[in-house]
Amino acid sequence: MLTLLFIGILSLAFDIQQVEAGGTITIKADGSIEGTTDIMTVDNVTYTFTANINDSIVVERNNITIDGAGYTLQGTGSEIGIYLLLRSNVTIKNMEIKNFWAGVQLSYSSNNMISGNNITNVPGSQYQHGIYLYESSNNMISGNYIHGFYGFGIWGEGSSNNVISGNTVKDTLNGIWLDGGSNNRIYHNNFINHSTDCDCPLSTTLDAGYPLGGNYWDKYNGADLFSGQYQNETGSDGIGDTAYTIDANNTDNYPLMGMFSDFKASSEYRVQTICNSSISDFQFNGTAICFNVTGENDTIGFCRICVSRALMNKTYKVFVNGTEAQYNLLPCSNTTHSYLYFTYNHSTQEVIIIPEFPLFLILSLFTIATLTASIARRRSKRAQISIINPTYPRLRWN
């Protein structure tokens, strides 16, 4: 009788905890939404948040997109944020997911995408995971910021043929751990401040070859000089000259010397960088690329930028704080993409007017450079980079 009474008390406590958590939202197989009015759909294909949500979501429907629209999905630390079981072709994007045992879990699910989310945990909680793949294959995990988990950035069991690319995994106990599975590809991720960077099977690929490169690992201390080991290499190119060996099974053959970033320049084209500076305010106005770089004073910054030639042709001018900077067009450039590499000082720069441009372009450049110099004098760590296509004699910013 005492045992039954004890079980009854535990059951009551569990029920109360579930009520306080707010229950579970379900996107049903028939397309309907159960448990909230803060997700809307007009076609039973795209499901969009209209407010912050303090619940878990279970997905029972295939071939849909769940768009957080910048809102937050929040739990109490013991639940799964978004759970997919036996699901395919589901996209989860554009939301903040925080305070869950696992931010997103895929079980026996394939051909799904988890992209552009900010996934964080409850401070001090144990054995939490940003994204958990269980017996799930052919999924894409890209462009997510995963931060602060006691367990694993990313955890997989028995999962194969997944692509994990373009994510930043920071301040977790372990970066990425895959148990079993095969032929997973992990590249262009930023792994920062982990006790263990990576523990994956031998069949895992930790780079995309040269010149695309592998991942950024903050523990890597190699150099980037002319090594002669890569085809068409002529000097510094943003990729370390020696491999980063984590253990007997895990080696990144082309570790990145700076963090990887991927920016949307237009509806069709993206611009990718490898840079040891923080990049902000990226924009492309149809003629020029412009962004700010920030780093520690009196240090040398570098940037390798990959530009589609359909976006800008192969003739470029690069300006740092209004001063034309020399760059190397890397030999790995081809008919579709140009790879530019240049360096700069993380400090205030002088403004120089280039007389070879038409007068109205000079005035435009002068206006931008003067504004940049004014900002730089107040914040001496920041420099502005402009990449201009001189074929088009105009510079107009929205």
N, C-alpha and C positions, 0 to 999 in steps of 0.2 A: 504493500500500500504506500509506503514511504517513497519507493522508487517511482510508482505511478504519479504520485503527487509532485515529485521533483521534475519528472518529464513534462507534466502539465504546466508547471511554472516556466520551464524553459520554452515551451511552445508559445505560451502567452507573451513572453519577452520577445521572442522572434517575431510574432505577429505585430506587436507594437512597433518594433524597429522597421518593419516593412511599411506600415502606415506612415511613419515619420518620413521615410524615403520618398513617398509619393507614388509608389507602385511602378508599373512597367507600361511603357507605350509600345503598341504593336502595329506595325504596318502589315496588314493582313494579306493573305494570298489573293483575295479578290480585289485588292487595291484600296480598301477602306482603311481608316486610321482609328485606332482604339486607344483611349486613355489620355488624349490631349486635344485642345483646339489650337495649339500653338505651332502646328505643322499644317501647311495647306498644299493641296494639289488640284490642278484643273484637268489633268489628263491621266492620272494614275501612273505616270512615268516619272515626273520630277516632283519631289517632295521638298518643300522649302520651309525653313524655320521662319516664324514671324515674331519670336520672342525668345528669351533665355528659357531653358528647360531644366528642371531639377528632377530628372527621372532617367531610367535606362530605356533603351530602344531595342526591341527584337524585330528583326526583318524576316518576314515570311514570303516575300514576293521577289521574283527575279526581274532582271532587265529594268532596273530603276536607278535614279540618281537622288541621293539625299544631300541637299545643299543647305549648309548651316547659315548661309548669308551673313557670316560674321558673328552670329550669336553663340552662346555658350551652352553646352550640355554638361551638367554637373551632378556628381553623385556624393555619397557619404564615405567612400573609400573601400567598400566591400563588394561592390557590384561590378558588372561588365557594362561599359558605356554603350556600345553598339554591338549586338551579337548577331552573327550570320551563321546559320546551320543549314548545310546542304543548299547553299545559294550560289548563283552565278550572275555575272554581268551587273553587279551592283557597284555604284560609285558613291563614295563617302567623301565629301569635300567641304572646304571653306568654313570650318567651325573650330571653336575652342572646346576641347574635351578635357575635363579635369576632375580629380578626386574620385577615381575609379580603381578597382583592383586591376583591371585591364581596360585601357581606353577603347580598343577595338579588338574583338576576337572573331576569327574566322575558323570554323570547324567544318571539315569535309566540303569546303567551298572553293570554287575555281573561277578564274577569269574576272576577278573583281579588282577595283582600284580604290586605294586610300590615298588621297592627294590633297595637299595644301591645308593641312590641319595643324593646330597648335595643341599638343597633348601633354598635360602636366599632371602631377600627382599630389597627394596629401603629404605635406612635410612630415617626415619621421615614420611613415607607414612602411611596413616590410613586405617584401615579395610582391611588389607591384610591377606591372609590365605595361609599356606603352602600347605595343601592338603584339598580339599573340596569334600565331598561325598554328593550327592543329590539323594535321593530315589535309592540308590545303595547298593547291598547286596552281601555277600559271597566273598568279596574281601580281599586280603592280603596286608597289608602295613608294610614292615619290613626293618630294617637296614638302614633307612634314617637319615640324619642329617638335622634338620629343625631349622633355626636360624633367629631371629631378626624380627619377624612379629608383627605388631601392633595389629592384631586381634587374630587369633587362629592358632601352632604346627601342629593342625589337627581339622576340622570343619565338622560336619555331620548333615544332616537333613533327617529324615524319612528313615534312612539306618540301616539295620539289618544284623546280623550274619557275621559281619566283624571281622577280626583278626588284631590287631594293636600291633606289637611286635618287640622288638629289636631296636627301634628308639631312637635317642637323640633329645629332643625338648628343645631348650635353648633360653633365652632372648626374649620371646614373651610376649605379654600382658596376654594371657591366654594359658594354655597348650593344653587342649583338651576339646571340647564342642560338645555334641551330643544332638540334639533336636529330640525327638521321636525315632522311631526305637526300636529294642529290641535284646537282646542276643548277643551284641557285646562283644568281649573279648580283654582286654587291659592288657598286662603283659610284663615284661622284658624291659620296656622303661625307659629312664633316663629323668626326668623332672626337669629342672634347671632354676631358676630365673624367676618365673612367678608371676603375681599378683594373679591369680586364677589358681590352678593346674588342676582342673577337674570339669566339670559340665555335668553329664551324667544321663540318666534315671536309675531307681532302678534296672532294669533288666541287667545292664551292669556288667560284671565280671572284677574286677581289679587285679586279681591274678590267677596263674595257680596251686594253691594248694601247699602243702608242699611235697617234698623239693624244687620244682622248684622256688617257690616264686612269688612275685608280681613285683612292679616297684620301682625304686629309685626316691625318692622325697627329694629334698634338704632341705625342711622345716621339714622333719621328725626328731625328736630329741629323739627317743627311744633308748634303750640299747639292746645289744646282749649278754646276759648272759644265764645261764641255767634257763629256765622258767618252764619246766615240762609240758607245754601245748601242745607240738607237739610230736607225736609218734616217738620213737627212738631218741629223742633229748638228747644229753649228755652235751652240752656246746655251746660255740660260734660256729655259723654255717653260718654267713653272712646274716641272716634274723632277723629282729627286733622281740623282745619278745612281743611287743604289737602292735595292729593294728594301722594303720594310718587312722583316720577318718577325711575326708575332709568336709562332710556335711551329712545331714540325708540320702541322697541317695547314697553317694559315700564313700566306705571304702575299703582300701587295707588291707586284713587280714595278709599278709605276706610281709611287705615292706622290700626292700633290704637295707642293711647297706652301700653298696658301689655301684658304677656304674656297670652296666651290659655290658659285651663285648662278642662278638661272633666271633671266628676266624676260618678260613678254614685251617685245618691241612693237609688234603689230598683231593683227588677228591671225597671221600666217607664220610669222617668224619670231624666233627667240634669240637672245644674245647671252652667251655663257662666259663667265669669268673665273679665273683662278687668281686670287689676290691675297696679299698679306695685310691688307687694310680692310676696315669696315666700309662697306659700300652703302650709300643711301641716295634717295632722290633720283633714281634712274628714270630717264625719259628719252624718248625718240620722237622727234617732231616731223618726220618724213624726210629730213635732210641730214640731221646730226644726232649723234648719241651724246648725252650729257649725264654725268653722275658725280657725286661727291665721294671722296675717299678720306678716311680718318685713321690716324695712327699715332704712335708715341713720338713726341718731338725729337728732332735730330736723329731720326732713324731713316733708313732707306726703304721706300715702299716699291712694290712691283705689281704689275697687272698683266696677265695674259688674257686677251679677249678674243673670242671666236665670233665672227660676224658672217652671216650668210651673204654671199655676193648678190643674191637676188634682192636683199635689203639695201645694201650699199656696195658700189663697185670696188674694184681693187686698188683705187688710188685714194689715199687718206691723208689728212693732216690731224695730228694729235696735239692738243694744247693742255697744259697743266697750269691753272691759275692765269690763263691768258698768254702764257709763254709757250711757244711751239716746242714740243719735246720730240727727240729722236726716238724712233721705234724700229724694231726688227720685224720684218715680215717673215715669219718662220717658214723654213723650207717645207714643213708639213702642210702648208696651205695648198689647196687644190682648186679645181674648177668650180666648186660649190661653196667653199668656206675659206675665209682668210683668218689666219692666226697672227695677231699682233702682240708683241711683247715690249714693254717699256718700263722704265723706272722713274722715280721722283723722290724728292725729299719731303718728309712729313714736317713741313714748316711753312711759314709765309713765303709767297712767291711774288716776284715783280711782274707787273703787267707790261707786255711788249706788243706794240701794234705792228702787224705784218703788212708792209706797203704793197705787196704784190696782189692783194685782193682788191676788188672794186670798192669804191668809197663807201657805199651803203653797207657792204659786208664788214668793212673795217669798223664802221660806227656800231654795228650790231655786236661785233666781237668786243669792242671797247666797252660797251655798256655792260655786257656779261662779265667781262674781266674786272671792271671797276667794282661792280657789286660783289663779286667773289673776293676780291682783295680786301674790301671793307669788312666782309664777314671773317676772312682769314685773320685779319689783324686782331679781331676780338677773340677768335678761337684759332690759335696758331697751329693746331693739329690738323685742320681740315684743308684739303685742296680740291679744286674742281677740275674734272677732266672732261674735255670736249673732243669728240672724234668727228671730224667734218669731212664730208665728201665734196671736194672742191669742184667736181663736175657740175654741181648745182649751185649757182651763184646767189643763193638766198639762204637766210637763216631766220626762220620765223618760229617763235615759241608760242604755244597756247597759253 
